[in-house]
Structures are given as structure tokens and as C-alpha cells.
């Protein structure tokens, strides 16, 4: 999967349309596309559990902030940084 960056939700957000995804403060997101026309980006939300579905859709870019590529607690001895990105 190609992504443009790893971001964290700063605030909760309830979708207003079927192509948007809900955010909870602290959610980790992989940004897939950044619109140059508006403030909505396409992202995939990391599931909190390994078997949880990872929804994909539009998010307001002013509700998120970029985070380090190696977040504490996401290192894996064999896979390295952020093993959930290697799916």
C-alpha cells in the first residue's frame, strides 16, 4: 500500500456523508491522497485490534496532525517500524 504519511486524529469527527470516515481523538491514519482543491484527504484508519476492519474514506485535514514514522509501541522485532503497514 502506498501512503503519503502517518497522521493522528486531534479531534472526534462524525461523518456527514457516506464517503467520509469517523475519527476518534488519537486514531492513527495512513493518508492515501491529499486534495489540492479542498481540505478533504483520503485516508485509511488503522484498526485498534489486529482483526478489526480498517475503514477508508475522506477526512477533514484540519482534524489531524502528522506523526513520526516510528511511534513508540509500534515497533516489531522482525518487521521493524509499524508492522501493520506491511499487510
N, C-alpha and C positions, 0 to 999 in steps of 0.2 A: 504494500500500500504506500503510495506517495502522499506525503503531507507537507504542509508549509511551516508548521510549528506546533508546539505543545503549549496549551493555554489552560488557565484555571478560571472557573466562574467566580466572579466577585459578588454576584447577587443572584437571588432566585429569579426565574423568569417563567411565566406561563405562556405557552404558545397561543398565538392569535389566529393561526392558520394551520392547515394540515401539512404544510411543507416545513414547519418550524419544529424544533425540539425544546422540551422543558429543560431548564437549568436549575440546579440547586447550588447554593454557595459552596465552593470547594470542589465541584465536579472538574474532572480532567478531560480536556477536549483536544482532539487532533484536528487542526484546521486543514481542510482539503482545498478550498478555493476562497480567495479574497476578492470581493467585488470592488471594482473601481468606480462603479456608478452609484452605489449607495452604501449604507452601513451594515449590511447583512452579509455574513460569511457562511459558507457551507462547512460543517464540521461533523465529526463522529465523536460521540461521547463514550468514554471508557466506562465499561460496566464495573460496578463495585464488587461484584463476585465474578469468579472466573467463568462461570457458565451463564452469566447474565447477558441478555441481548444488548448490543451496543448500537443505540439509535443514531441515525444520520439525518441531518437536515439543516435548516437555516437558523442562525443565532445572531442576536444584535452584538456587533463587535465592541460596543462600549460597556458590555457586561462582563468582559473577560480581560485577562492580562497574561502576557507571555511568561512562561516559567522556564527554569533551567532544563536542559535536556536530560539531566540525571537527577531526578528527585530522590531524596532520602527515602529508603524503604522500597524502592522500585528496582534496585539492583538485584541481579540473579547471578549466582556463581558461574554458570556455564554460558548464559545468554548475554550477560553484560547489562547495559543500561536499558531500562524499560522493556522487559521481556514481552509485555503484552503487545508491543508494536511488531513483533516478529511473527504474528499469526499469519 
